[in-house]
Amino acid sequence: MTSHINETLRRAVRLAVQEARNERKRRQELDERFELKMDQLASAQLLSEDRIERLGARVDGLGEKLDRLGDKVDKLVDGMLRGPGNLPAGPPI
C-alpha cells in the first residue's frame, strides 16, 4: 500500500516538474516573440520619425519656394499697376 502511495506521489511530482518545465519554455518563447515584436516596433518608430523629419524639411523648402513665388507675383502685379516707366497706369481700357 505504501509503495503504491509513493509511486503515485513520485508520478505526481514528476508530472508537476514536467509541467513547470513546459510552462517555463512557453514563457521563454513568448518573451522572445515579445522582444522581437518590440524590436520591430522600435525600428518602425525610428524609420517613421526619420521619414517625418525628411518630409518636414521638404515642406519647409516648399514653403520657402512659395514665399519667393509670392514675392515675384507681387512685383509683377506692382509693375503692371505702375505702368510703363514706373508711372501709375491709367484706367483700364
PDB file as gemmi writes it, atoms N, CA and C in Angstrom:
CRYST1    1.000    1.000    1.000  90.00  90.00  90.00 P 1                      
ATOM      1  N   MET A   1       0.818  -1.184   0.000  1.00  0.00           N  
ATOM      2  CA  MET A   1       0.000   0.000   0.000  1.00  0.00           C  
ATOM      3  C   MET A   1       0.874   1.264   0.000  1.00  0.00           C  
ATOM      4  N   THR A   2       1.906   1.283   0.867  1.00  0.00           N  
ATOM      5  CA  THR A   2       2.803   2.442   0.920  1.00  0.00           C  
ATOM      6  C   THR A   2       3.560   2.593  -0.395  1.00  0.00           C  
ATOM      7  N   SER A   3       3.908   1.500  -1.006  1.00  0.00           N  
ATOM      8  CA  SER A   3       4.642   1.607  -2.261  1.00  0.00           C  
ATOM      9  C   SER A   3       3.744   2.203  -3.355  1.00  0.00           C  
ATOM     10  N   HIS A   4       2.474   1.888  -3.307  1.00  0.00           N  
ATOM     11  CA  HIS A   4       1.543   2.444  -4.275  1.00  0.00           C  
ATOM     12  C   HIS A   4       1.397   3.964  -4.075  1.00  0.00           C  
ATOM     13  N   ILE A   5       1.322   4.368  -2.811  1.00  0.00           N  
ATOM     14  CA  ILE A   5       1.223   5.800  -2.497  1.00  0.00           C  
ATOM     15  C   ILE A   5       2.507   6.509  -2.928  1.00  0.00           C  
ATOM     16  N   ASN A   6       3.646   5.908  -2.622  1.00  0.00           N  
ATOM     17  CA  ASN A   6       4.926   6.504  -3.019  1.00  0.00           C  
ATOM     18  C   ASN A   6       5.029   6.633  -4.543  1.00  0.00           C  
ATOM     19  N   GLU A   7       4.603   5.593  -5.240  1.00  0.00           N  
ATOM     20  CA  GLU A   7       4.634   5.629  -6.708  1.00  0.00           C  
ATOM     21  C   GLU A   7       3.711   6.721  -7.236  1.00  0.00           C  
ATOM     22  N   THR A   8       2.551   6.847  -6.647  1.00  0.00           N  
ATOM     23  CA  THR A   8       1.600   7.891  -7.067  1.00  0.00           C  
ATOM     24  C   THR A   8       2.184   9.277  -6.800  1.00  0.00           C  
ATOM     25  N   LEU A   9       2.801   9.443  -5.635  1.00  0.00           N  
ATOM     26  CA  LEU A   9       3.422  10.734  -5.304  1.00  0.00           C  
ATOM     27  C   LEU A   9       4.574  11.047  -6.272  1.00  0.00           C  
ATOM     28  N   ARG A  10       5.420  10.044  -6.534  1.00  0.00           N  
ATOM     29  CA  ARG A  10       6.515  10.252  -7.478  1.00  0.00           C  
ATOM     30  C   ARG A  10       5.985  10.660  -8.853  1.00  0.00           C  
ATOM     31  N   ARG A  11       4.969   9.964  -9.286  1.00  0.00           N  
ATOM     32  CA  ARG A  11       4.366  10.273 -10.586  1.00  0.00           C  
ATOM     33  C   ARG A  11       3.802  11.686 -10.590  1.00  0.00           C  
ATOM     34  N   ALA A  12       3.119  12.069  -9.531  1.00  0.00           N  
ATOM     35  CA  ALA A  12       2.535  13.416  -9.437  1.00  0.00           C  
ATOM     36  C   ALA A  12       3.627  14.483  -9.444  1.00  0.00           C  
ATOM     37  N   VAL A  13       4.696  14.243  -8.689  1.00  0.00           N  
ATOM     38  CA  VAL A  13       5.800  15.203  -8.649  1.00  0.00           C  
ATOM     39  C   VAL A  13       6.464  15.283 -10.018  1.00  0.00           C  
ATOM     40  N   ARG A  14       6.676  14.135 -10.648  1.00  0.00           N  
ATOM     41  CA  ARG A  14       7.304  14.112 -11.969  1.00  0.00           C  
ATOM     42  C   ARG A  14       6.457  14.892 -12.978  1.00  0.00           C  
ATOM     43  N   LEU A  15       5.140  14.695 -12.958  1.00  0.00           N  
ATOM     44  CA  LEU A  15       4.252  15.426 -13.860  1.00  0.00           C  
ATOM     45  C   LEU A  15       4.237  16.926 -13.552  1.00  0.00           C  
ATOM     46  N   ALA A  16       4.288  17.264 -12.276  1.00  0.00           N  
ATOM     47  CA  ALA A  16       4.319  18.684 -11.896  1.00  0.00           C  
ATOM     48  C   ALA A  16       5.608  19.345 -12.362  1.00  0.00           C  
ATOM     49  N   VAL A  17       6.723  18.653 -12.208  1.00  0.00           N  
ATOM     50  CA  VAL A  17       8.006  19.191 -12.658  1.00  0.00           C  
ATOM     51  C   VAL A  17       7.998  19.335 -14.179  1.00  0.00           C  
ATOM     52  N   GLN A  18       7.483  18.321 -14.873  1.00  0.00           N  
ATOM     53  CA  GLN A  18       7.416  18.374 -16.328  1.00  0.00           C  
ATOM     54  C   GLN A  18       6.534  19.550 -16.774  1.00  0.00           C  
ATOM     55  N   GLU A  19       5.406  19.732 -16.121  1.00  0.00           N  
ATOM     56  CA  GLU A  19       4.513  20.839 -16.469  1.00  0.00           C  
ATOM     57  C   GLU A  19       5.187  22.192 -16.209  1.00  0.00           C  
ATOM     58  N   ALA A  20       5.908  22.293 -15.087  1.00  0.00           N  
ATOM     59  CA  ALA A  20       6.617  23.543 -14.775  1.00  0.00           C  
ATOM     60  C   ALA A  20       7.670  23.833 -15.842  1.00  0.00           C  
ATOM     61  N   ARG A  21       8.387  22.809 -16.279  1.00  0.00           N  
ATOM     62  CA  ARG A  21       9.385  22.999 -17.336  1.00  0.00           C  
ATOM     63  C   ARG A  21       8.729  23.428 -18.636  1.00  0.00           C  
ATOM     64  N   ASN A  22       7.634  22.764 -18.988  1.00  0.00           N  
ATOM     65  CA  ASN A  22       6.916  23.134 -20.211  1.00  0.00           C  
ATOM     66  C   ASN A  22       6.411  24.578 -20.140  1.00  0.00           C  
ATOM     67  N   GLU A  23       5.898  24.953 -18.993  1.00  0.00           N  
ATOM     68  CA  GLU A  23       5.402  26.318 -18.813  1.00  0.00           C  
ATOM     69  C   GLU A  23       6.544  27.333 -18.916  1.00  0.00           C  
ATOM     70  N   ARG A  24       7.681  27.026 -18.315  1.00  0.00           N  
ATOM     71  CA  ARG A  24       8.846  27.904 -18.395  1.00  0.00           C  
ATOM     72  C   ARG A  24       9.283  28.063 -19.850  1.00  0.00           C  
ATOM     73  N   LYS A  25       9.290  26.958 -20.593  1.00  0.00           N  
ATOM     74  CA  LYS A  25       9.667  27.002 -22.007  1.00  0.00           C  
ATOM     75  C   LYS A  25       8.679  27.860 -22.799  1.00  0.00           C  
ATOM     76  N   ARG A  26       7.383  27.691 -22.541  1.00  0.00           N  
ATOM     77  CA  ARG A  26       6.378  28.507 -23.231  1.00  0.00           C  
ATOM     78  C   ARG A  26       6.567  29.990 -22.915  1.00  0.00           C  
ATOM     79  N   ARG A  27       6.838  30.317 -21.662  1.00  0.00           N  
ATOM     80  CA  ARG A  27       7.068  31.712 -21.271  1.00  0.00           C  
ATOM     81  C   ARG A  27       8.297  32.292 -21.964  1.00  0.00           C  
ATOM     82  N   GLN A  28       9.353  31.499 -22.043  1.00  0.00           N  
ATOM     83  CA  GLN A  28      10.564  31.960 -22.722  1.00  0.00           C  
ATOM     84  C   GLN A  28      10.289  32.232 -24.201  1.00  0.00           C  
ATOM     85  N   GLU A  29       9.540  31.340 -24.836  1.00  0.00           N  
ATOM     86  CA  GLU A  29       9.195  31.541 -26.246  1.00  0.00           C  
ATOM     87  C   GLU A  29       8.351  32.794 -26.430  1.00  0.00           C  
ATOM     88  N   LEU A  30       7.397  32.995 -25.528  1.00  0.00           N  
ATOM     89  CA  LEU A  30       6.574  34.198 -25.599  1.00  0.00           C  
ATOM     90  C   LEU A  30       7.419  35.454 -25.363  1.00  0.00           C  
ATOM     91  N   ASP A  31       8.340  35.375 -24.399  1.00  0.00           N  
ATOM     92  CA  ASP A  31       9.232  36.516 -24.150  1.00  0.00           C  
ATOM     93  C   ASP A  31      10.075  36.829 -25.382  1.00  0.00           C  
ATOM     94  N   GLU A  32      10.582  35.795 -26.043  1.00  0.00           N  
ATOM     95  CA  GLU A  32      11.392  36.001 -27.247  1.00  0.00           C  
ATOM     96  C   GLU A  32      10.558  36.632 -28.353  1.00  0.00           C  
ATOM     97  N   ARG A  33       9.334  36.147 -28.527  1.00  0.00           N  
ATOM     98  CA  ARG A  33       8.451  36.729 -29.550  1.00  0.00           C  
ATOM     99  C   ARG A  33       8.115  38.175 -29.209  1.00  0.00           C  
ATOM    100  N   PHE A  34       7.891  38.427 -27.922  1.00  0.00           N  
ATOM    101  CA  PHE A  34       7.585  39.787 -27.485  1.00  0.00           C  
ATOM    102  C   PHE A  34       8.774  40.709 -27.750  1.00  0.00           C  
ATOM    103  N   GLU A  35       9.965  40.264 -27.420  1.00  0.00           N  
ATOM    104  CA  GLU A  35      11.165  41.068 -27.659  1.00  0.00           C  
ATOM    105  C   GLU A  35      11.353  41.340 -29.146  1.00  0.00           C  
ATOM    106  N   LEU A  36      11.107  40.336 -29.975  1.00  0.00           N  
ATOM    107  CA  LEU A  36      11.218  40.507 -31.419  1.00  0.00           C  
ATOM    108  C   LEU A  36      10.229  41.563 -31.906  1.00  0.00           C  
ATOM    109  N   LYS A  37       8.992  41.464 -31.444  1.00  0.00           N  
ATOM    110  CA  LYS A  37       7.980  42.437 -31.845  1.00  0.00           C  
ATOM    111  C   LYS A  37       8.331  43.834 -31.346  1.00  0.00           C  
ATOM    112  N   MET A  38       8.858  43.943 -30.155  1.00  0.00           N  
ATOM    113  CA  MET A  38       9.262  45.249 -29.621  1.00  0.00           C  
ATOM    114  C   MET A  38      10.401  45.836 -30.449  1.00  0.00           C  
ATOM    115  N   ASP A  39      11.354  44.994 -30.848  1.00  0.00           N  
ATOM    116  CA  ASP A  39      12.447  45.452 -31.706  1.00  0.00           C  
ATOM    117  C   ASP A  39      11.911  45.937 -33.055  1.00  0.00           C  
ATOM    118  N   GLN A  40      10.957  45.183 -33.615  1.00  0.00           N  
ATOM    119  CA  GLN A  40      10.364  45.587 -34.887  1.00  0.00           C  
ATOM    120  C   GLN A  40       9.618  46.912 -34.730  1.00  0.00           C  
ATOM    121  N   LEU A  41       8.902  47.043 -33.633  1.00  0.00           N  
ATOM    122  CA  LEU A  41       8.156  48.272 -33.374  1.00  0.00           C  
ATOM    123  C   LEU A  41       9.101  49.459 -33.202  1.00  0.00           C  
ATOM    124  N   ALA A  42      10.183  49.267 -32.475  1.00  0.00           N  
ATOM    125  CA  ALA A  42      11.161  50.343 -32.273  1.00  0.00           C  
ATOM    126  C   ALA A  42      11.801  50.735 -33.603  1.00  0.00           C  
ATOM    127  N   SER A  43      12.120  49.757 -34.429  1.00  0.00           N  
ATOM    128  CA  SER A  43      12.702  50.045 -35.747  1.00  0.00           C  
ATOM    129  C   SER A  43      11.715  50.821 -36.614  1.00  0.00           C  
ATOM    130  N   ALA A  44      10.473  50.397 -36.596  1.00  0.00           N  
ATOM    131  CA  ALA A  44       9.454  51.095 -37.375  1.00  0.00           C  
ATOM    132  C   ALA A  44       9.266  52.525 -36.871  1.00  0.00           C  
ATOM    133  N   GLN A  45       9.334  52.704 -35.565  1.00  0.00           N  
ATOM    134  CA  GLN A  45       9.207  54.048 -34.984  1.00  0.00           C  
ATOM    135  C   GLN A  45      10.349  54.949 -35.443  1.00  0.00           C  
ATOM    136  N   LEU A  46      11.566  54.427 -35.406  1.00  0.00           N  
ATOM    137  CA  LEU A  46      12.718  55.216 -35.851  1.00  0.00           C  
ATOM    138  C   LEU A  46      12.602  55.565 -37.337  1.00  0.00           C  
ATOM    139  N   LEU A  47      12.172  54.600 -38.124  1.00  0.00           N  
ATOM    140  CA  LEU A  47      12.002  54.835 -39.556  1.00  0.00           C  
ATOM    141  C   LEU A  47      10.929  55.895 -39.793  1.00  0.00           C  
ATOM    142  N   SER A  48       9.836  55.809 -39.063  1.00  0.00           N  
ATOM    143  CA  SER A  48       8.761  56.802 -39.199  1.00  0.00           C  
ATOM    144  C   SER A  48       9.243  58.186 -38.804  1.00  0.00           C  
ATOM    145  N   GLU A  49       9.981  58.276 -37.715  1.00  0.00           N  
ATOM    146  CA  GLU A  49      10.498  59.572 -37.276  1.00  0.00           C  
ATOM    147  C   GLU A  49      11.428  60.164 -38.331  1.00  0.00           C  
ATOM    148  N   ASP A  50      12.260  59.328 -38.931  1.00  0.00           N  
ATOM    149  CA  ASP A  50      13.177  59.801 -39.969  1.00  0.00           C  
ATOM    150  C   ASP A  50      12.399  60.308 -41.179  1.00  0.00           C  
ATOM    151  N   ARG A  51      11.407  59.550 -41.594  1.00  0.00           N  
ATOM    152  CA  ARG A  51      10.605  59.948 -42.749  1.00  0.00           C  
ATOM    153  C   ARG A  51       9.838  61.243 -42.469  1.00  0.00           C  
ATOM    154  N   ILE A  52       9.307  61.369 -41.269  1.00  0.00           N  
ATOM    155  CA  ILE A  52       8.582  62.589 -40.907  1.00  0.00           C  
ATOM    156  C   ILE A  52       9.529  63.780 -40.894  1.00  0.00           C  
ATOM    157  N   GLU A  53      10.732  63.572 -40.395  1.00  0.00           N  
ATOM    158  CA  GLU A  53      11.718  64.650 -40.376  1.00  0.00           C  
ATOM    159  C   GLU A  53      12.063  65.091 -41.798  1.00  0.00           C  
ATOM    160  N   ARG A  54      12.284  64.118 -42.698  1.00  0.00           N  
ATOM    161  CA  ARG A  54      12.599  64.458 -44.087  1.00  0.00           C  
ATOM    162  C   ARG A  54      11.415  65.133 -44.775  1.00  0.00           C  
ATOM    163  N   LEU A  55      10.215  64.656 -44.485  1.00  0.00           N  
ATOM    164  CA  LEU A  55       9.018  65.272 -45.061  1.00  0.00           C  
ATOM    165  C   LEU A  55       8.874  66.709 -44.563  1.00  0.00           C  
ATOM    166  N   GLY A  56       9.145  66.940 -43.284  1.00  0.00           N  
ATOM    167  CA  GLY A  56       9.089  68.292 -42.733  1.00  0.00           C  
ATOM    168  C   GLY A  56      10.073  69.215 -43.427  1.00  0.00           C  
ATOM    169  N   ALA A  57      11.262  68.709 -43.704  1.00  0.00           N  
ATOM    170  CA  ALA A  57      12.265  69.517 -44.400  1.00  0.00           C  
ATOM    171  C   ALA A  57      11.786  69.848 -45.812  1.00  0.00           C  
ATOM    172  N   ARG A  58      11.162  68.890 -46.475  1.00  0.00           N  
ATOM    173  CA  ARG A  58      10.648  69.144 -47.826  1.00  0.00           C  
ATOM    174  C   ARG A  58       9.512  70.164 -47.800  1.00  0.00           C  
ATOM    175  N   VAL A  59       8.651  70.066 -46.800  1.00  0.00           N  
ATOM    176  CA  VAL A  59       7.551  71.016 -46.670  1.00  0.00           C  
ATOM    177  C   VAL A  59       8.106  72.415 -46.405  1.00  0.00           C  
ATOM    178  N   ASP A  60       9.128  72.504 -45.543  1.00  0.00           N  
ATOM    179  CA  ASP A  60       9.758  73.800 -45.283  1.00  0.00           C  
ATOM    180  C   ASP A  60      10.334  74.385 -46.570  1.00  0.00           C  
ATOM    181  N   GLY A  61      11.005  73.557 -47.354  1.00  0.00           N  
ATOM    182  CA  GLY A  61      11.575  74.013 -48.622  1.00  0.00           C  
ATOM    183  C   GLY A  61      10.488  74.476 -49.581  1.00  0.00           C  
ATOM    184  N   LEU A  62       9.382  73.743 -49.618  1.00  0.00           N  
ATOM    185  CA  LEU A  62       8.267  74.129 -50.472  1.00  0.00           C  
ATOM    186  C   LEU A  62       7.680  75.460 -50.009  1.00  0.00           C  
ATOM    187  N   GLY A  63       7.584  75.648 -48.705  1.00  0.00           N  
ATOM    188  CA  GLY A  63       7.081  76.913 -48.166  1.00  0.00           C  
ATOM    189  C   GLY A  63       7.962  78.084 -48.581  1.00  0.00           C  
ATOM    190  N   GLU A  64       9.272  77.876 -48.534  1.00  0.00           N  
ATOM    191  CA  GLU A  64      10.203  78.928 -48.947  1.00  0.00           C  
ATOM    192  C   GLU A  64      10.039  79.248 -50.433  1.00  0.00           C  
ATOM    193  N   LYS A  65       9.868  78.211 -51.252  1.00  0.00           N  
ATOM    194  CA  LYS A  65       9.667  78.429 -52.690  1.00  0.00           C  
ATOM    195  C   LYS A  65       8.369  79.186 -52.941  1.00  0.00           C  
ATOM    196  N   LEU A  66       7.324  78.837 -52.203  1.00  0.00           N  
ATOM    197  CA  LEU A  66       6.055  79.546 -52.367  1.00  0.00           C  
ATOM    198  C   LEU A  66       6.175  81.003 -51.947  1.00  0.00           C  
ATOM    199  N   ASP A  67       6.944  81.258 -50.881  1.00  0.00           N  
ATOM    200  CA  ASP A  67       7.170  82.645 -50.458  1.00  0.00           C  
ATOM    201  C   ASP A  67       7.874  83.430 -51.556  1.00  0.00           C  
ATOM    202  N   ARG A  68       8.906  82.834 -52.168  1.00  0.00           N  
ATOM    203  CA  ARG A  68       9.628  83.520 -53.253  1.00  0.00           C  
ATOM    204  C   ARG A  68       8.718  83.745 -54.455  1.00  0.00           C  
ATOM    205  N   LEU A  69       7.898  82.759 -54.774  1.00  0.00           N  
ATOM    206  CA  LEU A  69       6.963  82.899 -55.882  1.00  0.00           C  
ATOM    207  C   LEU A  69       5.964  84.021 -55.590  1.00  0.00           C  
ATOM    208  N   GLY A  70       5.491  84.078 -54.357  1.00  0.00           N  
ATOM    209  CA  GLY A  70       4.572  85.144 -53.974  1.00  0.00           C  
ATOM    210  C   GLY A  70       5.209  86.513 -54.116  1.00  0.00           C  
ATOM    211  N   ASP A  71       6.478  86.622 -53.744  1.00  0.00           N  
ATOM    212  CA  ASP A  71       7.196  87.889 -53.897  1.00  0.00           C  
ATOM    213  C   ASP A  71       7.277  88.274 -55.375  1.00  0.00           C  
ATOM    214  N   LYS A  72       7.555  87.314 -56.243  1.00  0.00           N  
ATOM    215  CA  LYS A  72       7.650  87.588 -57.678  1.00  0.00           C  
ATOM    216  C   LYS A  72       6.299  88.029 -58.240  1.00  0.00           C  
ATOM    217  N   VAL A  73       5.242  87.364 -57.807  1.00  0.00           N  
ATOM    218  CA  VAL A  73       3.905  87.731 -58.264  1.00  0.00           C  
ATOM    219  C   VAL A  73       3.569  89.144 -57.793  1.00  0.00           C  
ATOM    220  N   ASP A  74       3.912  89.450 -56.532  1.00  0.00           N  
ATOM    221  CA  ASP A  74       3.671  90.803 -56.013  1.00  0.00           C  
ATOM    222  C   ASP A  74       4.405  91.850 -56.847  1.00  0.00           C  
ATOM    223  N   LYS A  75       5.657  91.584 -57.192  1.00  0.00           N  
ATOM    224  CA  LYS A  75       6.432  92.526 -58.011  1.00  0.00           C  
ATOM    225  C   LYS A  75       5.814  92.672 -59.394  1.00  0.00           C  
ATOM    226  N   LEU A  76       5.361  91.571 -59.987  1.00  0.00           N  
ATOM    227  CA  LEU A  76       4.737  91.610 -61.297  1.00  0.00           C  
ATOM    228  C   LEU A  76       3.467  92.449 -61.266  1.00  0.00           C  
ATOM    229  N   VAL A  77       2.639  92.223 -60.276  1.00  0.00           N  
ATOM    230  CA  VAL A  77       1.385  92.971 -60.163  1.00  0.00           C  
ATOM    231  C   VAL A  77       1.684  94.443 -59.914  1.00  0.00           C  
ATOM    232  N   ASP A  78       2.641  94.735 -59.030  1.00  0.00           N  
ATOM    233  CA  ASP A  78       3.010  96.138 -58.776  1.00  0.00           C  
ATOM    234  C   ASP A  78       3.490  96.801 -60.060  1.00  0.00           C  
ATOM    235  N   GLY A  79       4.292  96.107 -60.844  1.00  0.00           N  
ATOM    236  CA  GLY A  79       4.785  96.637 -62.108  1.00  0.00           C  
ATOM    237  C   GLY A  79       3.659  96.893 -63.093  1.00  0.00           C  
ATOM    238  N   MET A  80       2.690  95.981 -63.107  1.00  0.00           N  
ATOM    239  CA  MET A  80       1.556  96.150 -64.011  1.00  0.00           C  
ATOM    240  C   MET A  80       0.705  97.342 -63.584  1.00  0.00           C  
ATOM    241  N   LEU A  81       0.583  97.577 -62.277  1.00  0.00           N  
ATOM    242  CA  LEU A  81      -0.218  98.688 -61.775  1.00  0.00           C  
ATOM    243  C   LEU A  81       0.475 100.029 -62.015  1.00  0.00           C  
ATOM    244  N   ARG A  82       1.792 100.060 -62.016  1.00  0.00           N  
ATOM    245  CA  ARG A  82       2.553 101.304 -62.217  1.00  0.00           C  
ATOM    246  C   ARG A  82       2.535 101.735 -63.680  1.00  0.00           C  
ATOM    247  N   GLY A  83       2.488 100.820 -64.562  1.00  0.00           N  
ATOM    248  CA  GLY A  83       2.504 101.160 -65.979  1.00  0.00           C  
ATOM    249  C   GLY A  83       3.921 101.354 -66.476  1.00  0.00           C  
ATOM    250  N   PRO A  84       4.071 101.754 -67.741  1.00  0.00           N  
ATOM    251  CA  PRO A  84       5.396 101.942 -68.312  1.00  0.00           C  
ATOM    252  C   PRO A  84       6.121 103.097 -67.640  1.00  0.00           C  
ATOM    253  N   GLY A  85       7.419 102.946 -67.462  1.00  0.00           N  
ATOM    254  CA  GLY A  85       8.247 103.995 -66.868  1.00  0.00           C  
ATOM    255  C   GLY A  85       7.945 104.248 -65.406  1.00  0.00           C  
ATOM    256  N   ASN A  86       7.403 103.275 -64.704  1.00  0.00           N  
ATOM    257  CA  ASN A  86       7.068 103.380 -63.289  1.00  0.00           C  
ATOM    258  C   ASN A  86       6.059 104.474 -62.975  1.00  0.00           C  
ATOM    259  N   LEU A  87       5.278 104.899 -63.984  1.00  0.00           N  
ATOM    260  CA  LEU A  87       4.203 105.863 -63.745  1.00  0.00           C  
ATOM    261  C   LEU A  87       2.935 105.077 -63.442  1.00  0.00           C  
ATOM    262  N   PRO A  88       2.064 105.670 -62.654  1.00  0.00           N  
ATOM    263  CA  PRO A  88       0.822 104.938 -62.397  1.00  0.00           C  
ATOM    264  C   PRO A  88       0.083 104.664 -63.709  1.00  0.00           C  
ATOM    265  N   ALA A  89      -0.446 103.515 -63.822  1.00  0.00           N  
ATOM    266  CA  ALA A  89      -1.172 103.142 -65.048  1.00  0.00           C  
ATOM    267  C   ALA A  89      -2.499 103.876 -65.073  1.00  0.00           C  
ATOM    268  N   GLY A  90      -2.957 104.180 -66.265  1.00  0.00           N  
ATOM    269  CA  GLY A  90      -4.245 104.838 -66.409  1.00  0.00           C  
ATOM    270  C   GLY A  90      -5.373 103.848 -66.200  1.00  0.00           C  
ATOM    271  N   PRO A  91      -6.570 104.326 -66.370  1.00  0.00           N  
ATOM    272  CA  PRO A  91      -7.709 103.408 -66.215  1.00  0.00           C  
ATOM    273  C   PRO A  91      -7.662 102.326 -67.272  1.00  0.00           C  
ATOM    274  N   PRO A  92      -8.096 101.128 -66.950  1.00  0.00           N  
ATOM    275  CA  PRO A  92      -8.098 100.042 -67.942  1.00  0.00           C  
ATOM    276  C   PRO A  92      -8.991 100.398 -69.125  1.00  0.00           C  
ATOM    277  N   ILE A  93      -8.589  99.953 -70.271  1.00  0.00           N  
ATOM    278  CA  ILE A  93      -9.375 100.236 -71.499  1.00  0.00           C  
ATOM    279  C   ILE A  93     -10.335  99.118 -71.734  1.00  0.00           C  
TER     280      ILE A  93                                                      
END                                                                             
